[in-house]
């Protein structure tokens, strides 16, 4: 009997304390909601930054390959066969011993 009565009194004491400290519970609830919202914003920002980082890596790799291509072109400009190839490709010049063929659409 004493345990049931002591349980009831304990429960009533906890209830009274809870009623008296409602503002603490409300404060904790607001803090929890704020923390949850902050975590969600942080995760979204992390995903956005990772996407930007990956895009920058792609751009960097493209720039590196373009730089290497331009470096090769620059270094081969003194090569006579390269000059001949550029003349044939860009200007349509044909060497003397070759025949130029035109195709109509």
Secondary structure, 3 states (H helix, E strand, C coil): CHHHHHHHHHHHHHHHHHHHCHHHHHHHHHHHHHHHHHHHHHHHHHHHHHHHHHHHHHHHHHHHHHHHHHHHHHHCCCCHHHHHHHHHHHHCCCCCCCCCCCCCC
